[in-house]
Amino acid sequence: MDRREFFTLKRKANAPSAKNYGFRQIYSGLNPQAGTLTAQQAAHLLKRTMFGAKKVDLDYFTGMSVSQAVDELLNVPATLPAPPLKNYDNSNIEAGDPDLTVAQGTTWVNNVSKGVASNGARGKSFKCWWLGQMINQDRSVREKMTLFWHNHWSTEINMIERPTFAYGNNQLLRGSALGNFKKMVKDVTLDKAMLRYLNGYLNSKTAPDENYARELQELFTLGKENTPNYTEDDVKAAARLLTGYKIDMDTEIVSFKAEDHDQTNKTFSSFYNGTVIAGRSGATAGDAEIDDLINMIFSKTTQVSEFIVKKIYRWFVYYTIEPDTLTNVIKPLAQLLVSSNWELKPVLSALLKSEHFFDPLSQGCLIKGPVDMIVTMAREFNLVFPDATDYVNQYNMWDYLQTQSMEMQQDIGDPPNVAGWPAYYQIPMFYETWINHDTMPRREKLIDQLIVNGYMRNNLTLKIDPVEFTRQFADRRDPNLLINEVLDVLYRVPISDTQKGTIKTQILLSGQADDNYWTSAWDIYEQNPGNMTAYNTVAMRLQTLYKYLMNLAEYQLA
């Protein structure tokens, strides 16, 4: 399927005949969605808040009240996951590198290393570990929000050079996933990864660096769309205010050097009502002035709240915001964020419980990003990975999938720039940028490899087991009901009964007309599970079925 055909299908999937393709108008708002979750609604909720909707999770949430289901998904664990391990050997580590003292199978995150080889290996270890957290996520929104914040507060391992910083940043984002946005701004401002990435650690009174001061306002809190907006002089004043923070690269400790801090008053433009932030001296000067700066920015309550709510909306619902959505959804959520003292959880709760979120036009209308597509496939098909006792091969398999995501243009840990991935901000295409003449064949190639031959490394194979996947469906003996059950898990866009009939006849029935042709084959297998001929008869048909379904454009929609 070429790109034009893909987007024709995508527009049709989200456009009733009464509207023009490419235009989406929803009049529903934030009134709570009534009733209990249908299987389709549960799939929609889980595929947006988690990576994929495993059959066991669909069964768990279906029939639950909307409010109860969302509350459970927003109840993120307080405990953070165990850190990444040293999954690499010392063969390329330079003599004298402290990384040599870290035993394989233990964590490297508390060990300072300046070696090029060791930090390169640590960077890969971190990315593998992070993908593993997504695959092994619990029933909560935390992992989806962690990736959201990574895109919002973008940093690049290739530029910060220390994977220890990237890990610390990742844990900050994960721990703050549903916390207080205003507090998060302060925490990220002083985070080592961000100080390194946007040159905050080089910012001094004699040479103010404007990078973070600009992005704090333009990309992180206010956006570019306000009229009027902050000025260049505001950027310069904020840069002077942020001077004095240093990173000791030998110890990786952040400190504030009062002697490098600009202690003069900082005057801001009429956009900020001519606010003057008093210059301070002493060990607490930087912290106090940053508090004043953040308070000043957040005094622009409408601009800040609507900016972050729009980003959350685009992540969870849809990437374009029509006038009615702005009025009925964005503005009320922004007001809720302010009245909740910038706590994020109430906003997510109101959005995910709303009629608007469950509106049919909000479903099946997003293109899966590479990470979402890959992790969803791994989770929904219950790919079996080596366990933690075989951490080397476990990380190897995670590395394979992470590398595939990178080649599809989403490299976790290394977004393309400070703005994140274009799919989340590039008007008017947004998510459509994920699909092009390079990435679509790569998606199809990965699907074909995992369903046909699998990925082999160190005598282990990562492969979709079509028979085991099918065994979880109650109606697996009936080809009609089986196809429906499979599509309930894999698809968010319905296909016609005619198309289902064609799939059944040509694949499960091998061209025969009698449904019993499949039922009999499955019964023979289940009665003789050790009979390889019986196994191969159903396995080949199921392999063909899932390969066909995953290579249709509908599979790329969430």
Protein Blocks (a to p, Z undefined) as FASTA:
>chain_A
ZZklmmmmmmmmmocfkbcehiacdfbdfbdcehjddfklmmmmmmmmmgcjafklmmmm
gopafklmmmmmmmccfbdcdddddfbdfklgcehiaklmpcghiafklpccfbfklmmm
mmmmmmmmmmmmmmmpccdfklmmmmmmmmmmgcdfklnopaklmmmmmmmmmmmmmmcf
klmmmmmmmgmklmmmnommmpcfklccfklmmmmmmmmmnommbccdddfklmmmmmmm
mgoiacdfklopacddfklpcfbdcdddfkloopacdddedjklmmmmmmmmmmmmmmmm
mlmmmmmmmmmmmmmmomcdcfklmmmmmmmmmmmmmmnnopaklmmmmmmmpmklmpmk
lgokaccdfklmmmmmmmmnopacddfklmmlmmmmmmmmmmmmmmnopaghiafblnop
fklmpcfklmmmmpcfklmmmmmmmmmmmmmnopaeehiacdddfklmmmmpmklmpmkl
mmmmmmmmmpccdcdfklmmmmmmmmmnnopabfklmmmmmmmmmmmmmlmklmmmmmmm
mmmmmmmmmmpmklmpZZ
